[in-house]
């Protein structure tokens, strides 16, 4: 089965759900709207009623556009077997209803709503929407990336010294120690909000030169990595292979181009 998704319909759906469910509760959460959850390796993870309501609304709306299974973060938190859907043949929607939930709950605008359409384990289209900033990043395979309807390409100029953020919290301790030591002195720490929706698009726009991740959950990275690479950037593992939505957790470098990716990965070297 071949499907040509209505890209604009998904963009409108995400913006409408954000307007209806996200923005009215931004900085207006009530007591009891936030609770802890058993995160994927994160004992301090939280979830809000908005995460769950947005995931439900997007699940229904997306399936009306392309009838396909949905892998949502909150559904997967309740039933880990749902994660297996990312390895299946056919079409799949992947949804992060609120990327940066902690930021949302604390009143920071550094959060986003992210969606990917996957076919046979490869992302074919993705959406990264920052509701408060009203910025919609959209990418379709072979068509490039767009910001609010205007084509966008990665920034070409680098900072001197390089500006970067390293997310090492989920790295095994031995690897974390080596990565930090090998990159020491090669960059200055850039301000970070911690949400992949913002981190990837900051690399795209030249606000940062590189970002290093380890934990690779499909709803966190599938959509923004696709936007970055369709805009000319790179999301690459240490062995030089490209990030994929099925990639297991490992050191992964985000950069504006392959040349910088090669430099950063060379500095880190072999962690075997």
N, C-alpha and C positions, 0 to 999 in steps of 0.2 A: 504494500500500500504506500502510495506517495501522497503527501499532504503539502499544500502550499498555505501556511498559516497566514491569517490576516494580521500582519504586524501591527498595524494601526489600532486594530480592535483590542489587542492585548495591551498596548500602551494606554489606551483610553480606560480600559478596565482597571489597570493598576492605579492610575491617577484617581479614578472615581472611588475605588475602595479606600484609597488613602484619604481622600477628602471626607468620605463618610465615616470612616472608622478610626483612622489614625490621628488626624489633625485635631478633631474635637477633644481627644483625650490627652493631647500633648500638653504637659505641665498642668494637667487636670485629673490625674489619677487619684482615686479614692483609696482609703484604707481597705485592704483586702484585694486590691486589683493586682498586686504583685506577690508572687510566691516563688519559693525555691523549686528547682526541679533536678532530676538526676541527669546531668549533662553528659556529653560524650567525653569522659575523662576530665570533666570540670566539676569539682565538688561545690563551686561557688556560683553556679549558673542560676539564672532567674528566668521567669516567664511572666508575662502580664496577660490580662484578659484580652488585650488588644492583639497580641500574637495569635491567640487561638481564634478570635473572631475574623481576623484578616485571612488566616489560612483557610478557614471554612469558606469565606466569600470568594477567595481566589480559586479554590478548588472547584467550586460550582461554576464560576464564570469561565475558567480556562477550559473545562471539559465541554462547555457549550461551543467553544471555538474549535478545538480539536479534541475529539473523544479519545482520551488516553489515560492510563493510570497516572497518579500523582504521588510524588515523593515530597512530602512536606516535613519541615524540621520538627514540628510539634507532634505530628502523627508518628514520626520515627522515634521520638523520645518516648512515646507511649508503647510502641511496638517495634523493637529493633529489627525485626525481620523485614520491615518495609524497605530498609536500606538495600536489600538484595535487588530491588527493582532497577537500580542503576546499571546492573550488569545484564539485564534482559534485552532480547531483541525487540524491535518495534519502537513506537513513540512513547515518550515519558515527559511529563511536566515535573520540574524540580522547583520547589518554592521555599524561599526564606521570607516569612511574613514580616519579620522585623529583624534586620541584621543590625546589631548594635542595640539590643534590648536594654542593656544597662544604661546606655546613653539616653535612650528615650525616656526611661523611668526617672532619670536624674535631671531631665530638662535640657539636655544637650541636643543640638540639631544634627549631630554626627551619627545618623542612622539611615537605613534605606530599606526598601522593599525590592526583592530580587526574584526573578523568574527565569528559568531556562527551558527551552524546548529541545529535548534530546531525541535523536533517532539512532538506534543500534549503537548506543554507548558514546555517541559523538554529539556535542552541542551543535545545533543548527541555527538557533536564534536565542538571544538573551536580552533581558531588560534589567536595568539598575535604576531605580527611581529614588531620589532623595526628596521626600515630601515637603519638608520645611523650606528647603532651598528651591523647590520646584524645578529640579533638574532631572531630565529623563535621558539616560544613556541607552541606546538601542543598537543592537548589532544583528546582522543576518549573514549567514555563511556566504562568503564571496562578494558581499555587497558593501563591506566596510562598517564603520561605526558612526553614530550620529548622536548629537547632543541637542535636545529640543528641536529636532528636525533638520539641523545643520550638520553637514559632514564634519567629523573631527578626526585629526591625526595626532599622534604622539608629539609632544614637544621635542625639539631637536637639541636645544641648548642644555648643557649640564652646569650644575653649580660647582664652584671651586672654593672649598673642598666639597666633595659629594655629600648630599643630604640623604639620609636613609633612616629606616626604622627596622629593627630586628624583633620579631615575635618568637621568642625562644622559650616561653613558659612551658610548652608542651613537649619540647625536645628532651630526650633522655639526657640525664645530667652530664655524662661523659661527652656527648656530642655538643651539648650546649657550651661546655667549657672550651672545647676546641674551636668552635665557630666564633665565639666571642674573642678569643685570643688572636685568631688569624685575621679577623677584621678590625682589630683594635688599631686606631690611628688612621684608618683609611676613609673615614667618613665622620660627619658630625650628626648627632642625633636630631632628627626632625620631630616636631610635635606630632603626636599621634592620638587619634580618637579610638583606635582599636577595631573599628568596623570595616570589614573587607570592602563594603560598598564605597566607602570613602578612600581607603588606602589604595585600592587599584586605580580609581579615577584620579587620585592625586598624582600617581606615577604617570598616567596618561597625559595629564595637563602640565607636567613638568614641575610640580610643587615638591616632588621628591625624585631622587635619581634611582634609588632601588629600595625594595622591601624584601625581607626574608621571612618566610613562613615555614612551619613544620606540619601542624595539624591540618589535614585537608578533607574537611567534610564537604560533600558535594553541593549542598545548598549555600555554603559559604563562598566557594571559589568558582563553581561552574559558570555562573552568569558574569561576574566581573572579569574573570580571566579571558572569557570569550570576547568581551567588549575591548579589553586591552589589546589582545592579539589582532583582532579585526582592524584596530586603529594603527597597527604597525608595531606594537610593543611585543614583549616576550615574557612568558611565564614558563620557567625552565627548571628541571631537576638537575642535581649536581652532575649526573652522567650525560647531560646534554639533551636528554629527551624532553619533549614538550609536555607540560602539564595536560592531563586529561581528567574529565569528570570522574573517571573510575580510578584515578591515581591513589594509591595508599599513602598514608602520611609519611612524609620525608622532607628533607631540606629542599625548599623551592624558592627560586629567585625571580622577582618581578623587576623588569627594567624597561626602559623606553625602546631599546633595540638589542639585537643579538650581540653586537660588539661589546656593549657594556656588560651584558649577561656573561659573556665569556671571561671578561676581566674579573668580575666578582666571583664567579665560580672557580676561577683559577686561584684567587686569593684563599678561598675556603679549602680547596684541594680535596683529597680523598679522605673520607671519614671511616673507611672500612677498618 
